[in-house]
Every structure is written in C-alpha cells, then in structure tokens.
Amino acid sequence: MATINAPTHEPAAGSPTRAVIDTFDRYVVPNYRRFPVCLTRGSGSRVWDAEGNEYLDLVPGWGCNLLGHCPEPIVRAVQEQVARLIHVPNTWYTEPQGEWARLLSERSFGGKAFFCNSGTEAHEAAIKLVRLRTDGRRHKIITFRGGFHGRTMGSVSATAQPKYHEGLGPMLAGFSFAPHGDLEAVEKLVDEQTGGILVEPILGEGGVVPAPAGFLEGLRRIADAHDLLLVFDEVQCGCGRTGTWFGYQHFGVTPDVITLAKSLCAGIAGGAMLTRADLALHLRPGMHAATFGGNPIAAAAGIAAIRMIEEEGLLDQVKTTAEIFRERLEELRSRCPAVVAVRVIGMMIGVELAIDGAAVVEDCLEKRLLVNCTQGRVIRLLPAMTITPAEIHDGCDRLGDAIVEAAARA
Ligand SMILES: *Cc1c(COP(=O)(O)O)cnc(C)c1O
C-alpha cells in the first residue's frame, strides 16, 4: 500500500490536516496527546481522515461507539428526536427519559436511574449517595489500585493511580485503596466510617483484567457484613459490550449501584447511575442534579441502542465474534513471544506485551489500524459489537504484523 501522508508523520504544509492542527495549536487547550490525523467521517468499523485515508477502527470512540460509527438506527432516532424536542430541564417529565430508565432497570437489577452525561459524573452521584445514606456519618469508600473512575475531583480521588493525582492535591478525603483482588486488605480498611466499596468488575484502563475468581463474591460478603454499598463501575464493561447487558452478570454477584457511560448512548454523550430502588430515596429533590442529564437526545440514543442490540441479536453475536478474536490472538501468542497474555471478554480485549505498546500503536496507525494502549504494555481493543468476521481477520493480520515487527526491533 502506497503511504501517502503517512499518518504518524507531520502532515504536509497546505494539507487539510495541517490547517486543522494549526487551528488547534492556537485555540485548543493542549491537554490531550493527539495523533496528527483529523478524522472526518465513519461507518461501522471504518473511519476516514481529512486526507482520504481509510482506517479499520478496533477501538471506535474509545469504547463509546459500541455499535460502530454512525449506526443507522441511532442516527435515525437522534435525527427524529432532535427535530421534535432538543432539551428541556428536569423540572418537566419527558417520555424518552422514563422509557430509557425502564429499559435499563429491566435489564439490570430492577432499580432506578439517575441520568448524567459522563462516567465521572455518574461516580460523583454514587459518592454522594454513599454519603447521603448515612447523613455523612459513613463517608469513606474503598477503591482499588489500577482502577479508573474519572477526572473530576471526587472521581479522581477515588482513582488509586498516583499519576492521576499529580499536582492536584489535596484529594477529596475519605478514599482508601486496596490491591485489586485482595479481600483481606479490604477487610482491614473497613472501619465505622466506611460506607461503600467502588470497583470495576473488569478493569478497563487498568489493562482489561476481570476480577479474579471469588473476589466480587467476597466484596459482596464484606459489604453485607458491614452494611456497605457495593458500587460497580461499569462505564467500560457495561451496556452489552461483554456479551451480557452488564459486566456483573458474568460473576453472579449483584451490586447495589452501577455506573454507566461511554457506550450507554452508542456515541452520544450520556451517563447514568443505577441504584437499588430503596436507596434512591436518599437522593431527594434538590440534593443532586445534572442539567443535561437524561436529555431527550441522549435518551433517544440510549433507547435505540438497547433496541438495536436486541433486534439484531448482538449479545449472542458478540460471543461468536469474541471467539474469532480469541483464536486469532492466541495463535499470535503461540508464535510471537512478545505477546505475554491474551484476555478476551466479549468486545473488551487486552493483548499484554513484553514490549512497549505505544510503538505498536504507532505501527498500527501506519497500517491504517486504530488500536489503543493502556498501562504501557497492554494493547486494548474495544471493537464495535457489529464488527464482521472479515474485519476481525483483517484487523488481527495488521495487529499481528505490527507486534511481530515491533518485537523484531526491540
Ligand atoms: C472512561 C471511564 C470513566 C470516566 O468516564 P468519563 O465519561 O470520561 O468521565 C470511569 N470509569 C471507567 C471504568 C472508564 O473506563
């Protein structure tokens, strides 16, 4: 393939991409590391840049675009809704918000929804709920090393990774951290001021690591023994991605609260906290809010996403699709010592390497393949539930070549 405007290189002077980057350099806060690529449109697992290059996207929207780029049923639902009612405040009832809450409740543990716009906001709501339940007497929350819960001050304080705290102190008080999987450490941290435990059932940013056997069951036991709220962060693993509606459904452990965002609205901004119905009473009128939370467009997209997953049988399809990924990646591991481990939980995939993953991401980009790297050495894939077998084979060919080439250089 001729490499015109190699995407990891400086875009040529006078190119459309150069012009966009120059505008960003002047006007946009530089808080993101960006590849020198300007994406202009997408369809399914394909995306195109301003130079006309086509990419295969194995991490569409960093997990937000659960159903691929611009899925037709979501586009249609949003177009219809946006022409009827864009936004009204939560002082009024709307049909889509109630319907959305009902669909989520029926597919989880029968609780109630608080809607917001992002994962971090969903955790802020959960932190408040833990505190409000005991009028602040038991404000402490135990979280886990390697977890990630968001960037606002409450959620970042809950995130037990020092790199996210740098320069931001003091953190919000009340969080204590246990090693992931260590029930004894959790027991030791519980005191009379502890009100909750917050954990990802499957670590996402932490390297795509499912809870070890017995861990979530143990947390449920500890929570019940000490009257703590068990909160599962399902921002990355929820909403069907892993082949069940929610991550916790793989483990047979029911939490009291789950937080959702990312894929919740198939690419439209939206977040939610689902809570047991009896706990919902602690969030009384005036105690918490999000202006755009549960807005008609997000709700229309969220409803359309659930319907599309069911009408197209995507929860079952994901199981088959995941097996193709597993076979291909295990085959790669068997012939490439740079691949240390392969973890496939539906469309949540981690390929742990013995070499630097950032270089592999760059090599993939040269091959017009979009993947992500987390924790330095884990290639993370969050493919669309709609990805086709042909696309998986194509993607695994390119990823395999990139890893083998990077290993040869290392
Ligand atoms: C992305 C993520 C968050 C934060 O979500 P935002 O929408 O970026 O605030 C929280 N928890 C997990 C597990 C995530 O993957």
Ligand as a Chemical Component Dictionary entry (heavy atoms), coordinates in Angstrom:
data_LIG
# 
_chem_comp.id                   LIG 
_chem_comp.type                 NON-POLYMER 
_chem_comp.pdbx_formal_charge   0 
_chem_comp.three_letter_code    LIG 
# 
loop_
_chem_comp_atom.comp_id 
_chem_comp_atom.atom_id 
_chem_comp_atom.alt_atom_id 
_chem_comp_atom.type_symbol 
_chem_comp_atom.charge 
_chem_comp_atom.model_Cartn_x 
_chem_comp_atom.model_Cartn_y 
_chem_comp_atom.model_Cartn_z 
_chem_comp_atom.pdbx_ordinal 
LIG C1 C1 C 0 -13.811 6.210  30.897 1  
LIG C2 C2 C 0 -14.063 5.699  32.254 2  
LIG C3 C3 C 0 -14.515 6.531  33.293 3  
LIG C4 C4 C 0 -14.686 8.018  33.102 4  
LIG O1 O1 O 0 -15.697 8.302  32.187 5  
LIG P1 P1 P 0 -15.834 9.775  31.558 6  
LIG O2 O2 O 0 -17.078 9.690  30.723 7  
LIG O3 O3 O 0 -14.595 10.043 30.769 8  
LIG O4 O4 O 0 -15.967 10.712 32.691 9  
LIG C5 C5 C 0 -14.787 5.955  34.516 10 
LIG N1 N1 N 0 -14.633 4.652  34.722 11 
LIG C6 C6 C 0 -14.213 3.808  33.756 12 
LIG C7 C7 C 0 -14.090 2.351  34.048 13 
LIG C8 C8 C 0 -13.914 4.294  32.497 14 
LIG O5 O5 O 0 -13.469 3.476  31.539 15 
# 
loop_
_chem_comp_bond.comp_id 
_chem_comp_bond.atom_id_1 
_chem_comp_bond.atom_id_2 
_chem_comp_bond.value_order 
_chem_comp_bond.pdbx_ordinal 
LIG C1 C2 SING 1  
LIG C2 C3 SING 2  
LIG C2 C8 DOUB 3  
LIG C3 C4 SING 4  
LIG C3 C5 DOUB 5  
LIG C4 O1 SING 6  
LIG O1 P1 SING 7  
LIG P1 O2 DOUB 8  
LIG P1 O3 SING 9  
LIG P1 O4 SING 10 
LIG C5 N1 SING 11 
LIG N1 C6 DOUB 12 
LIG C6 C7 SING 13 
LIG C6 C8 SING 14 
LIG C8 O5 SING 15 
# 
